Amino acid sequence: MFNQKSKSEVLRNESPAPSGSASIIASGTSLKGDLNSSGDIRIDGILTGNIHCSAKVVIGANGVVEGDIVGLQADIMGKVTGAIRVKELLQLKGGSTVNGNLYAAKLQIETNANFNGQCHMSAETPPASKSASPATETKTEKSILGQPSLAVK
């Protein structure tokens, strides 16, 4: 009566989500916990927890993240409270609010963006578990005139 398929046929027909697909937390949605993804992530709702993504992270204008963000790239239009660590480009769009340290190879901050924290720019982003102290970030060197001068790594 019903066309029955064996379990092996059903499993072959179900394909996992491709690694390039995007995950969306829609407006009106609230989550508590950490997110891990190999594809893009967009947050338009509220997330209390950390994001670890090997692709692009987008925080929409109404999006709120209370936790750290780690990704390849990030566009922030909403509110983030926590450190943001990206390997490539970090963009803080107009109207965004970020309270936390930034770690990125490239940084773009638009005019109306609000940022409170330290900014660390280098080709290699430090792992999330390490925190850099100001004493390790600067060193004193002798200038040509013999006067001490501050130099950043």
Backbone bond lengths (Angstrom), bond angles and torsions (degrees), N, CA, C in turn:
res aa  C-N    CA-C-N  psi(-1)  N-CA   C-N-CA  omega(-1)  CA-C   N-CA-C  phi
1 M - - - 1.422 - - 1.532 110.64 -
2 F 1.325 118.16 -53.58 1.455 121.26 175.98 1.512 108.51 -98.11
3 N 1.297 115.18 145.88 1.458 119.46 176.51 1.521 107.48 -79.15
4 Q 1.305 116.85 101.89 1.452 121.19 -176.21 1.525 109.96 -91.43
5 K 1.312 114.60 134.58 1.457 120.52 176.58 1.519 108.17 -109.01
6 S 1.292 114.26 147.18 1.463 117.79 176.66 1.523 109.32 -71.83
7 K 1.333 116.34 161.32 1.461 120.67 179.97 1.522 111.21 -60.25
8 S 1.313 117.73 -35.91 1.467 119.94 -179.00 1.533 110.69 -66.73
9 E 1.330 117.41 -35.27 1.467 120.12 177.81 1.528 110.74 -68.10
10 V 1.325 116.66 -40.14 1.462 120.84 179.65 1.522 109.67 -64.48
11 L 1.319 118.11 -45.15 1.461 121.90 -179.08 1.527 111.77 -64.58
12 R 1.323 118.47 -35.56 1.468 120.94 178.85 1.513 111.37 -68.61
13 N 1.328 117.56 -32.65 1.458 121.41 -177.94 1.522 113.36 -79.48
14 E 1.331 116.93 -21.91 1.459 119.90 178.35 1.517 108.13 -86.73
15 S 1.294 115.64 121.38 1.465 118.73 179.28 1.520 109.38 -109.01
16 P 1.320 117.43 142.42 1.458 119.67 178.23 1.523 109.81 -69.11
17 A 1.334 115.41 158.93 1.466 120.18 179.11 1.520 109.27 -62.92
18 P 1.309 118.16 136.01 1.456 120.13 178.93 1.518 110.96 -63.72
19 S 1.333 116.89 151.92 1.456 120.84 -176.77 1.521 112.01 -67.35
20 G 1.326 119.24 -17.92 1.445 122.74 -179.72 1.522 114.12 -89.18
21 S 1.329 118.41 1.53 1.459 120.54 -177.60 1.524 110.52 -77.21
22 A 1.331 116.17 158.53 1.463 121.42 -177.85 1.519 110.80 -104.49
23 S 1.327 116.01 145.29 1.458 122.51 174.11 1.520 107.33 -107.25
24 I 1.337 116.34 135.66 1.463 120.74 -176.59 1.521 109.20 -124.92
25 I 1.338 115.06 129.90 1.458 121.81 170.75 1.526 104.54 -104.62
26 A 1.318 116.28 104.63 1.465 122.09 -170.95 1.519 112.70 -73.50
27 S 1.323 115.15 160.49 1.456 122.58 175.49 1.527 108.56 -57.91
28 G 1.318 116.31 138.82 1.462 120.40 -177.53 1.519 112.64 92.09
29 T 1.332 117.60 -6.47 1.462 122.34 179.56 1.518 109.42 -101.34
30 S 1.327 115.80 137.42 1.456 121.63 178.66 1.523 108.54 -126.75
31 L 1.325 116.83 128.50 1.466 121.78 -179.38 1.513 111.02 -127.32
32 K 1.339 115.77 146.30 1.455 121.71 172.30 1.514 107.22 -123.48
33 G 1.335 116.40 123.35 1.452 121.08 -179.35 1.509 110.34 137.84
34 D 1.320 115.83 169.23 1.459 121.67 -178.36 1.522 110.70 -87.42
35 L 1.351 116.37 144.17 1.461 122.43 176.13 1.517 109.53 -110.57
36 N 1.323 116.74 133.63 1.459 122.98 173.86 1.517 107.21 -124.67
37 S 1.358 116.42 132.57 1.451 119.43 -178.68 1.521 110.92 -151.71
38 S 1.336 115.27 145.29 1.461 119.63 173.46 1.523 110.44 -95.83
39 G 1.335 117.44 -7.75 1.466 122.09 177.12 1.514 110.62 -110.04
40 D 1.321 116.13 179.96 1.459 121.29 179.51 1.526 111.01 -64.09
41 I 1.350 115.31 150.98 1.465 121.63 177.31 1.517 107.99 -128.70
42 R 1.336 116.36 135.64 1.466 121.39 173.12 1.517 108.03 -125.51
43 I 1.339 115.92 129.31 1.455 121.69 179.53 1.524 108.44 -114.07
44 D 1.325 116.78 115.43 1.457 122.19 173.65 1.525 110.41 -113.26
45 G 1.321 117.08 -7.68 1.456 123.07 178.11 1.525 109.92 -104.12
46 I 1.331 115.85 -146.40 1.463 121.89 -177.95 1.524 109.46 -117.90
47 L 1.326 116.55 128.62 1.461 122.33 177.04 1.514 108.85 -124.81
48 T 1.335 115.61 122.91 1.448 121.32 172.55 1.520 106.09 -107.53
49 G 1.322 115.84 97.86 1.459 121.96 -176.32 1.513 109.42 156.05
50 N 1.303 116.23 179.06 1.460 122.62 -176.40 1.525 111.58 -94.67
51 I 1.325 115.47 153.27 1.462 122.08 175.43 1.515 108.00 -117.20
52 H 1.331 116.42 126.99 1.468 121.38 173.40 1.517 106.65 -124.00
53 C 1.333 116.05 112.40 1.452 121.29 -172.66 1.524 109.43 -134.04
54 S 1.316 117.34 138.02 1.463 119.89 178.32 1.527 111.35 -94.83
55 A 1.332 117.12 13.32 1.466 122.55 178.25 1.532 108.05 -133.13
56 K 1.332 117.26 -142.44 1.465 122.39 -175.32 1.521 111.48 -94.73
57 V 1.337 115.73 139.60 1.456 122.69 176.37 1.528 107.71 -113.70
58 V 1.337 116.58 128.70 1.458 121.82 177.84 1.525 107.86 -122.78
59 I 1.329 115.12 125.64 1.463 120.58 174.27 1.525 105.67 -107.30
60 G 1.328 116.69 111.80 1.461 122.42 -176.72 1.518 112.22 -67.53
61 A 1.324 116.74 170.93 1.463 122.77 -176.36 1.530 112.61 -57.68
62 N 1.331 117.93 -32.87 1.466 121.47 178.56 1.524 112.17 -98.59
63 G 1.326 117.13 2.25 1.456 121.79 -177.92 1.518 112.34 -76.97
64 V 1.334 115.41 144.00 1.465 122.48 178.23 1.523 108.12 -133.73
65 V 1.335 116.24 128.16 1.464 121.29 176.50 1.517 107.96 -126.00
66 E 1.322 115.51 124.65 1.458 121.94 174.23 1.517 106.79 -112.19
67 G 1.328 115.54 86.74 1.455 122.05 -177.56 1.513 109.01 163.18
68 D 1.320 116.08 178.02 1.462 121.89 -178.92 1.528 111.28 -83.59
69 I 1.325 115.56 150.06 1.462 122.25 177.78 1.520 108.50 -121.71
70 V 1.328 116.59 127.92 1.467 122.48 175.44 1.520 107.01 -126.50
71 G 1.342 116.76 128.63 1.452 119.79 -179.22 1.514 112.46 -165.53
72 L 1.320 115.05 -179.37 1.458 121.25 178.06 1.532 109.53 -78.08
73 Q 1.343 116.72 -46.72 1.463 124.29 176.95 1.519 107.61 -140.41
74 A 1.354 116.19 161.16 1.461 119.22 176.61 1.522 110.42 -150.77
75 D 1.332 115.17 139.45 1.463 123.61 171.93 1.525 106.40 -118.41
76 I 1.331 116.78 119.63 1.457 120.82 -177.71 1.527 108.17 -111.82
77 M 1.338 115.59 119.96 1.461 121.44 176.10 1.525 110.84 -118.12
78 G 1.322 117.01 -17.52 1.460 122.70 -177.96 1.516 111.86 -104.63
79 K 1.339 116.24 -137.85 1.458 122.15 -174.60 1.526 110.43 -118.58
80 V 1.332 116.26 131.33 1.466 122.05 177.26 1.522 108.57 -130.48
81 T 1.326 115.78 129.79 1.453 122.03 172.51 1.518 106.66 -118.08
82 G 1.332 116.30 100.94 1.458 122.14 -177.54 1.522 109.75 149.84
83 A 1.311 115.61 171.85 1.465 121.35 -179.45 1.530 110.30 -74.68
84 I 1.330 115.60 144.59 1.457 121.57 175.38 1.523 107.58 -119.73
85 R 1.338 116.61 123.09 1.465 122.70 -178.52 1.524 108.99 -124.98
86 V 1.341 116.52 113.39 1.458 120.44 177.44 1.517 109.58 -128.26
87 K 1.318 116.04 146.77 1.461 121.48 -178.50 1.517 112.55 -79.32
88 E 1.331 117.23 -26.08 1.463 120.64 -176.99 1.526 110.22 -118.44
89 L 1.329 118.20 -114.37 1.466 123.31 -172.57 1.525 112.47 -95.18
90 L 1.334 115.53 130.94 1.460 122.69 172.61 1.522 107.15 -114.09
91 Q 1.339 116.78 125.14 1.458 121.77 179.52 1.520 109.67 -117.50
92 L 1.337 116.23 123.89 1.459 121.75 173.22 1.525 106.28 -103.64
93 K 1.312 115.73 106.83 1.465 122.14 -175.48 1.525 110.52 -79.69
94 G 1.344 116.31 160.75 1.452 121.96 178.13 1.514 111.27 -56.77
95 G 1.330 117.03 134.49 1.455 121.34 -179.11 1.520 113.69 92.01
96 S 1.328 117.63 -8.44 1.470 119.97 179.95 1.525 110.36 -79.70
97 T 1.340 115.47 156.32 1.459 122.34 176.32 1.513 107.98 -133.08
98 V 1.330 116.72 121.84 1.461 121.63 178.75 1.522 108.51 -125.55
99 N 1.332 115.63 123.61 1.457 122.52 174.64 1.518 107.48 -117.03
100 G 1.324 115.85 95.81 1.459 120.96 -178.48 1.515 109.62 160.00
101 N 1.308 115.98 169.90 1.456 121.64 -178.53 1.523 111.63 -78.24
102 L 1.325 115.12 147.35 1.458 121.86 179.25 1.516 109.97 -113.13
103 Y 1.332 116.84 136.55 1.459 124.05 176.55 1.520 106.86 -130.93
104 A 1.340 116.83 114.76 1.466 119.76 -177.21 1.522 110.13 -157.71
105 A 1.328 116.02 155.78 1.457 120.84 173.84 1.525 109.62 -76.31
106 K 1.355 116.69 -38.77 1.463 122.54 179.74 1.524 108.01 -133.26
107 L 1.333 115.90 142.46 1.457 120.99 -177.13 1.523 110.01 -134.98
108 Q 1.333 115.95 133.49 1.458 121.53 175.65 1.522 107.41 -128.61
109 I 1.344 116.42 122.44 1.457 121.34 -179.59 1.519 108.29 -120.91
110 E 1.320 117.16 120.02 1.462 121.35 178.48 1.524 110.31 -79.19
111 T 1.318 115.68 164.61 1.462 123.37 -171.82 1.523 114.12 -54.15
112 N 1.309 120.08 -48.09 1.463 122.42 -174.33 1.515 114.23 -91.61
113 A 1.321 118.10 13.42 1.462 121.06 177.50 1.524 109.54 -80.15
114 N 1.337 116.57 143.90 1.463 122.44 177.34 1.516 108.83 -111.57
115 F 1.337 116.52 127.63 1.454 121.71 -177.81 1.522 109.02 -136.64
116 N 1.335 116.36 124.79 1.460 122.55 176.58 1.517 108.33 -126.46
117 G 1.321 116.25 111.44 1.453 121.13 -179.51 1.510 110.07 155.65
118 Q 1.315 116.08 -167.84 1.453 121.41 178.37 1.511 109.75 -102.14
119 C 1.320 115.66 151.34 1.454 121.61 178.84 1.521 108.59 -116.63
120 H 1.321 116.83 127.20 1.463 122.86 178.91 1.520 107.48 -122.25
121 M 1.318 116.34 116.64 1.460 119.76 -178.58 1.517 109.81 -117.54
122 S 1.321 115.27 126.66 1.455 121.59 174.69 1.519 108.43 -161.39
123 A 1.313 115.88 164.97 1.465 120.51 -179.78 1.518 111.09 -65.82
124 E 1.329 116.67 -31.05 1.465 120.60 179.06 1.510 109.21 -113.04
125 T 1.320 116.68 123.98 1.451 122.26 178.50 1.524 108.79 -83.69
126 P 1.342 117.96 130.86 1.458 119.51 -179.95 1.523 111.16 -66.30
127 P 1.333 117.78 153.64 1.468 120.52 178.86 1.519 110.57 -61.78
128 A 1.312 116.85 154.90 1.462 122.70 -175.91 1.519 112.66 -60.77
129 S 1.332 119.02 -27.04 1.454 121.19 -175.71 1.517 112.62 -78.20
130 K 1.321 118.58 -19.68 1.454 121.19 -178.82 1.518 109.98 -92.75
131 S 1.321 115.71 140.60 1.460 119.48 172.92 1.514 107.46 -123.04
132 A 1.300 115.75 129.45 1.450 120.35 -177.96 1.518 109.60 -83.25
133 S 1.323 116.88 136.72 1.451 120.75 175.95 1.519 108.85 -99.55
134 P 1.330 117.42 151.73 1.464 119.61 -178.50 1.524 112.63 -57.03
135 A 1.336 118.17 -31.48 1.460 120.30 -178.70 1.526 111.89 -64.84
136 T 1.313 118.29 -30.29 1.464 120.42 -179.42 1.511 112.69 -87.36
137 E 1.327 116.81 -11.51 1.454 119.75 -176.04 1.517 113.67 -88.45
138 T 1.346 117.91 -23.41 1.454 120.10 -178.83 1.512 109.81 -124.27
139 K 1.317 115.74 156.28 1.448 120.39 175.05 1.514 108.00 -143.54
140 T 1.314 116.78 156.21 1.448 120.99 179.91 1.518 108.66 -95.60
141 E 1.325 116.23 134.10 1.452 121.92 177.33 1.507 108.97 -128.63
142 K 1.306 117.72 155.53 1.454 122.23 175.18 1.518 108.78 -81.64
143 S 1.319 116.34 130.34 1.451 119.29 176.05 1.521 109.10 -83.47
144 I 1.307 116.44 177.20 1.455 121.18 -179.42 1.527 110.38 -60.75
145 L 1.336 117.79 -33.41 1.449 120.93 -177.35 1.521 112.39 -84.50
146 G 1.309 118.72 0.66 1.459 122.14 178.65 1.524 112.90 89.87
147 Q 1.311 118.99 -2.79 1.451 122.67 178.92 1.523 109.54 -87.00
148 P 1.340 117.28 142.26 1.468 118.29 176.53 1.524 110.89 -66.39
149 S 1.290 115.95 144.55 1.459 120.75 176.13 1.517 108.42 -139.00
150 L 1.313 116.63 149.83 1.456 121.21 178.80 1.507 109.52 -86.94
151 A 1.291 115.91 137.57 1.471 121.03 177.06 1.509 107.61 -133.25
152 V 1.307 116.22 138.87 1.460 122.07 176.72 1.509 107.21 -91.74
153 K 1.308 117.24 138.83 1.467 124.91 179.95 1.500 114.85 -13.87
